[in-house]
């Protein structure tokens, strides 16, 4: 294993459902790569975190963003559009992790340059497996830009 793989990966989870937050944290605890997970619960907090505003002024840029579509204040599409239109943020991989299977949501997410669209499985074991596959692909196999 090279030294790059020893770096603690930082994930920003943008999610307002407490159950999904707990499941996602639990799944990442089971993964091979240790992560620092920051959680924000609405679109405004996500943008404040990424643009280092207010209480998030000292936060580090995440290596990966897991973004739900159905979040308060600004929805996931609006947050994604802001991320991908900013020169300092657009290289961060954004995975839309959502319950929506609506074709319009899928198309809009890819039109706004999301890196992957993953529908949240309803079964707990399938949800945990999906998170582990995200971790395996994005944090082990892929090379992420700094």
N, C-alpha and C positions, 0 to 999 in steps of 0.2 A: 504494500500500500504506500503510495507516495504522500508527501506532506500536504498536498492540496486536499486530499481526502480527510485529513485530520482536522481541517478547519471546521468550526462549528457553523452549520448553516442556519441562517436566520429566515424564518417564515413569518409572513404577515397573514393572519387569518382574518378575513372580513366576514363576520357571521353574527347574526342576532339571535339565533336559536341556541339556548343554553345546552340542550341535549346534544346538538351537533358539535358544539364547541368541546364538550367533554369527550365525546367519541373521537373527535379528531386528535385531541391531545393524547388520549389513550392509545390510539393507533400509532402516533409518532413515537410514543414511549417504547413501543414494541419493535420499532424499525432499527436497522443496522446503523444508520447515521444518526448521531445525536444532533438535536436541533434546539435552537432558541426560538420559541414561538411567542410572537406578540399577537394580541387579539384586540380588535376594535369591533364595535357592534353596530355601526351605521356608516353611511357614505361620507358624512362630514368628518367623522373621526378618521376614516381611512385617508382622506385627502389631507387632513391636518397632520397625520402621522407621516405621510409620504413627502409633504412639503415642509415638514419640521416646524409646525406652528403651535403656539400655545404650550400645553403640557408635553407635547411631543418634540419640542425643539432639540433635544439631545439624542433622539433616537437615531440608530444607524439604519441605512438603507437595507431593506430585506433582499435576500437572494431569490426569493420566490413568493408569489402572492396567490393565495387561495381566496377567490372572490365569489360570494353568493350574489345572485341577481336581485332577489327580493329582500332588500335591506332598507331601513328607514332613511329619510332625509334625501340623499342622492342614491338612486338605485345602482346596481352593479354595472349596468351599461354606461351610465354617466361617469362613474368612477373610472372604468376602463378607458373611456374616451380621453379623460384627463391624463391618465398615466401614459397612454400611448402617443399623446400629442406633446409630451414634455421630453426634451432632449436628454435630461439627466435620468429619467425614469423608464423610458420606452424599451430599454433592453432587458428590464426585469421580466422574467417569464410570469405570465398571469394565467392561472387556470381557473376557469369559471367552474365552480363546484356548487351545483344547484339542483333543486328538485324539478325544475322546468324542463320539459321535453318539447316545448313549443318550438316549432320550426323557425318562427320569427325570432325568438330569443337566440337560437343557435346561429342563424344567419347573421343577426346583428352583432353577436359576440365576435364572430370571425371577421366581419366587415370592419370592426374596431380593433382588429389585430390581437385577439386573445391567442394564447399559444396552445390552449387545449380547452375542450368543453367536456366536462365530466358530469353526468347525471348522478346525483346522490342515490345510491341504492337504499331501499326502504328497510331491508333486512340488516340487522346490526352486524352480523358476520360479514356480509357482502360489503357493507360500508367500510369496515376495518380493512378488508382486503383491498378495496379500491384505494384507500389512503396509502397502504403499503406499496401498491403498484406505482402510485404517484411518486412516493419517496424513492423507490428503486430507479425509476426512469429519470426523474428530474434532479435528484441529488446524488445518484451514483453513476448512471450511465452518461447523462448529458454533461456537457461542459457549459457552465453558466458564466456569462460575461460579468466582470466586476465594474 
